Amino acid sequence: MHRTQTIDPAALPGGRLAQLLGELARTPSRGAPPCFAERLGRLFDLSDTITLDAARQHRRQTGTAQDDAAERLQEDLLRSRETLLDGLLKALDSDDGQLPAPKIARAGSRPLFAPYQKFYQGQQRQFAAGVHGLRVRARRLLAAQSPDLARLAELDTVFDHTLSDYSRRGFNRVPALLEKRYDVLWRQHQKSDAPDDDIPAWLQPGGWLHQFYRDLQAVLVAELDARLEPVLGLFEALHNEVTDNP
């Protein structure tokens, strides 16, 4: 697993997870999505709009500015990502990790997907907890740095709260999309000359389950990076503030 050692916005694109899932599912492009502002506006009710407007007016700095704030946030972001990636890799270890062994209900049938869904959801919970703590720490740094960044931190709090249910529903759909890929690989395997019950062969390079494990890992890493994007945005704002006002 390659790990980045610098914060590169191009390395964490917002559409990477959707793009990867589309490629795995062979889903054709549906063209340009509706207007972003319009779609975003649908997620805010009246009370959310009032709260958002109050956050836009917020400019109260809640602490003492720190010269190394951007460096501290970058280190925290990199360290948190590294920790979550290490936990993922350990979980994916077929010998010592949590990755379930193939479970076959009856001879010749497709191994059950439910254990892999449970595994994926467990990793999602780890990501959500780790990223939430990091995002809270990032907001605290911004709130102490300047009135403008304090307002941004307040806005991020509102967006985090308002969009959390929407984001959760979106991420909850990922295992179902992965199951479609699982089905495709199993059907391809059945059309080959490989035996249906040779589990060790499935796990060898070129085996259908080995390929699924690779896809599973790629999607999990893409989801982690998607979850980290709000913190990356906060870091960029903090970095720009320090750069523009040395």
Salt bridges, closest charged atoms under 4 A:
GLU38 OE2 - ARG42 NH2 2.53
ASP53 OD1 - ARG56 NH1 3.27
ASP76 OD1 - ARG79 NH2 3.57
ASP76 OD2 - ARG137 NE 2.74
GLU82 OE2 - ARG3 NE 3.05
ASP86 OD1 - ARG3 NH2 2.70
ASP148 OD1 - ARG59 NH1 2.54
ASP148 OD1 - ARG151 NH2 3.98
ASP156 OD1 - ARG135 NH2 2.88
ASP156 OD2 - ARG139 NH1 2.69
ASP160 OD1 - ARG135 NH1 3.36
ASP160 OD2 - ARG139 NH1 3.43
ASP165 OD1 - ARG168 NH1 3.30
ASP165 OD2 - ARG169 NH1 2.39
GLU179 OE2 - ARG110 NH2 3.50
ASP183 OD1 - ARG110 NH1 2.14
ASP196 OD1 - HIS189 NE2 3.67
ASP215 OD2 - ARG181 NE 2.76
GLU223 OE2 - ARG227 NH2 2.92
ASP225 OD1 - ARG81 NE 2.65
